[in-house]
Structure formats: structure tokens, C-alpha cells
Amino acid sequence: MHDFFVDRFVKFNVSQGVARLDFARLDAFDAEKNEVSMSSAGRLVMPLDGFMHFADEVAKVRAQIVAQGEQKQPEPVPD
């Protein structure tokens, strides 16, 4: 298996029954201007049925991460 590291998801397109997801890598960050410079890292291309399954799985993982974050938040301290 080959790992594919990206910093950001940048674009999504559906055409002719195929989903295309474009990703980018962070090249530089200019703190003075508060700007980032990114370059293309690659594109994931998959059939729509495969993408729909992928989207369902991502939604499940997102819900689990949110639930874990809510469980770990400390209780507010009364005044």
C-alpha cells in the first residue's frame, strides 16, 4: 500500500459518472500577510458508487470524532 499525504482537500467535481477530488500540499506560510501558498498534490478519481460509500464512511468517522471531542470537554466551573 502507498501512503498519499496531503494538507488540504481543495476541489470536487462530478462528470460522466466519475467523482474527482483534488488535494494540495502546503508549500509556505507568510505570517505577515497571513497567506498560505499551496501546490497540487494529486487527484483521487473514483466511480460514483465508490464515492458514495466513501462519503458515508467519512460521515461516520466525523460523527465519532465529534462525539469523542464532546466527551472530553471539561465541565464548566461554576462562579
VEXVO-392187 format. One record per residue: x, y, z of N, C-alpha, C in turn; residue in one letter; residue number from 1. Coordinates in steps of 0.1 Angstrom, whole numbers, plus 5000, padded with zeros to 4 digits. Example, Ala and Ser with C-alpha at 12.3 -4.5 7.8 and 13.67 -1.06 7.14 Angstrom:
% residues 2
> 5132, 4943, 5078, 5123, 4955, 5078, 5132, 4967, 5078, A, 1
> 5128, 4978, 5071, 5137, 4989, 5071, 5129, 5000, 5079, S, 2
This chain:
% residues 79
> 5008, 4988, 5000, 5000, 5000, 5000, 5009, 5012, 5000, M, 1
> 5004, 5023, 4994, 5012, 5035, 4992, 5004, 5046, 5000, H, 2
> 5011, 5053, 5009, 5005, 5065, 5016, 5006, 5077, 5007, D, 3
> 4996, 5085, 5008, 4995, 5097, 5000, 4992, 5109, 5009, F, 4
> 5002, 5117, 5013, 5000, 5127, 5023, 4996, 5140, 5016, F, 5
> 4985, 5147, 5021, 4981, 5160, 5016, 4977, 5169, 5028, V, 6
> 4977, 5182, 5026, 4974, 5191, 5037, 4959, 5195, 5036, D, 7
> 4954, 5196, 5024, 4940, 5201, 5022, 4933, 5194, 5010, R, 8
> 4920, 5193, 5012, 4911, 5190, 5001, 4907, 5203, 4994, F, 9
> 4909, 5205, 4981, 4907, 5218, 4975, 4895, 5219, 4965, V, 10
> 4892, 5207, 4959, 4882, 5208, 4948, 4875, 5195, 4946, K, 11
> 4862, 5196, 4942, 4855, 5183, 4939, 4847, 5185, 4926, F, 12
> 4847, 5175, 4918, 4840, 5176, 4905, 4833, 5162, 4902, N, 13
> 4821, 5162, 4897, 4815, 5150, 4892, 4812, 5152, 4877, V, 14
> 4816, 5143, 4869, 4814, 5143, 4855, 4814, 5129, 4849, S, 15
> 4804, 5126, 4841, 4803, 5114, 4834, 4804, 5102, 4843, Q, 16
> 4797, 5103, 4855, 4797, 5091, 4864, 4809, 5089, 4872, G, 17
> 4818, 5099, 4873, 4831, 5098, 4880, 4833, 5110, 4889, V, 18
> 4837, 5107, 4901, 4840, 5118, 4911, 4855, 5120, 4911, A, 19
> 4859, 5133, 4911, 4873, 5137, 4911, 4875, 5146, 4923, R, 20
> 4884, 5142, 4932, 4887, 5150, 4944, 4902, 5155, 4942, L, 21
> 4904, 5168, 4943, 4917, 5173, 4941, 4922, 5177, 4955, D, 22
> 4935, 5175, 4957, 4942, 5177, 4970, 4954, 5186, 4968, F, 23
> 4959, 5192, 4979, 4970, 5201, 4978, 4979, 5200, 4990, A, 24
> 4992, 5204, 4988, 5001, 5204, 4999, 5005, 5219, 5002, R, 25
> 5007, 5221, 5014, 5011, 5235, 5019, 5026, 5237, 5015, L, 26
> 5029, 5247, 5008, 5043, 5250, 5004, 5049, 5260, 5013, D, 27
> 5042, 5270, 5017, 5047, 5281, 5025, 5036, 5289, 5032, A, 28
> 5040, 5295, 5043, 5030, 5303, 5051, 5037, 5316, 5053, F, 29
> 5031, 5327, 5049, 5036, 5341, 5052, 5028, 5347, 5063, D, 30
> 5035, 5347, 5075, 5028, 5351, 5087, 5024, 5366, 5087, A, 31
> 5033, 5374, 5080, 5030, 5388, 5080, 5017, 5391, 5072, E, 32
> 5015, 5384, 5061, 5003, 5386, 5052, 4992, 5376, 5056, K, 33
> 4995, 5367, 5065, 4985, 5356, 5069, 4980, 5349, 5056, N, 34
> 4990, 5345, 5047, 4986, 5338, 5035, 4994, 5325, 5034, E, 35
> 4988, 5316, 5028, 4994, 5303, 5025, 4996, 5301, 5010, V, 36
> 5007, 5294, 5007, 5009, 5290, 4993, 5008, 5275, 4992, S, 37
> 5000, 5270, 4982, 4998, 5256, 4981, 5001, 5252, 4967, M, 38
> 5004, 5239, 4965, 5006, 5233, 4952, 4998, 5220, 4951, S, 39
> 4994, 5216, 4939, 4987, 5204, 4937, 4994, 5192, 4942, S, 40
> 4987, 5183, 4949, 4993, 5171, 4954, 4989, 5159, 4947, A, 41
> 4977, 5160, 4941, 4972, 5148, 4933, 4957, 5149, 4932, G, 42
> 4951, 5139, 4925, 4937, 5138, 4923, 4933, 5123, 4926, R, 43
> 4922, 5122, 4933, 4916, 5109, 4935, 4904, 5108, 4926, L, 44
> 4903, 5097, 4918, 4892, 5096, 4908, 4886, 5082, 4911, V, 45
> 4872, 5083, 4913, 4865, 5071, 4916, 4851, 5071, 4910, M, 46
> 4845, 5059, 4908, 4832, 5058, 4903, 4822, 5064, 4914, P, 47
> 4811, 5069, 4909, 4801, 5075, 4919, 4797, 5065, 4930, L, 48
> 4794, 5052, 4927, 4790, 5043, 4938, 4801, 5042, 4948, D, 49
> 4814, 5041, 4944, 4825, 5041, 4953, 4826, 5053, 4961, G, 50
> 4824, 5065, 4955, 4825, 5078, 4962, 4813, 5078, 4972, F, 51
> 4801, 5074, 4969, 4790, 5075, 4978, 4793, 5066, 4991, M, 52
> 4799, 5054, 4989, 4803, 5046, 5000, 4814, 5053, 5008, H, 53
> 4824, 5059, 5002, 4834, 5067, 5008, 4828, 5078, 5016, F, 54
> 4819, 5086, 5011, 4813, 5097, 5018, 4805, 5092, 5030, A, 55
> 4798, 5081, 5029, 4791, 5075, 5041, 4801, 5072, 5052, D, 56
> 4812, 5066, 5048, 4822, 5062, 5058, 4829, 5075, 5065, E, 57
> 4831, 5085, 5057, 4837, 5097, 5062, 4827, 5104, 5072, V, 58
> 4814, 5104, 5069, 4804, 5109, 5078, 4804, 5102, 5091, A, 59
> 4805, 5089, 5091, 4805, 5081, 5103, 4818, 5084, 5112, K, 60
> 4829, 5085, 5105, 4841, 5088, 5112, 4840, 5102, 5118, V, 61
> 4835, 5112, 5111, 4833, 5126, 5116, 4825, 5126, 5128, R, 62
> 4813, 5119, 5128, 4804, 5118, 5139, 4811, 5112, 5151, A, 63
> 4820, 5102, 5149, 4827, 5096, 5160, 4837, 5106, 5166, Q, 64
> 4844, 5113, 5158, 4854, 5123, 5163, 4847, 5134, 5170, I, 65
> 4836, 5139, 5165, 4828, 5150, 5172, 4823, 5145, 5186, V, 66
> 4818, 5132, 5186, 4813, 5127, 5199, 4825, 5125, 5209, A, 67
> 4836, 5121, 5204, 4848, 5120, 5213, 4852, 5133, 5219, Q, 68
> 4852, 5143, 5210, 4855, 5157, 5215, 4846, 5162, 5225, G, 69
> 4833, 5159, 5223, 4823, 5164, 5233, 4824, 5157, 5246, E, 70
> 4828, 5144, 5246, 4830, 5137, 5259, 4842, 5142, 5266, Q, 71
> 4852, 5147, 5260, 4865, 5151, 5266, 4865, 5165, 5271, K, 72
> 4855, 5173, 5267, 4854, 5187, 5271, 4851, 5188, 5286, Q, 73
> 4859, 5196, 5293, 4857, 5197, 5308, 4843, 5204, 5311, P, 74
> 4838, 5201, 5322, 4826, 5207, 5327, 4829, 5221, 5330, E, 75
> 4819, 5231, 5328, 4822, 5245, 5331, 4823, 5246, 5347, P, 76
> 4831, 5255, 5351, 4833, 5257, 5365, 4823, 5268, 5370, V, 77
> 4815, 5265, 5380, 4805, 5275, 5385, 4813, 5287, 5391, P, 78
> 4807, 5298, 5390, 4812, 5310, 5396, 4811, 5311, 5411, D, 79
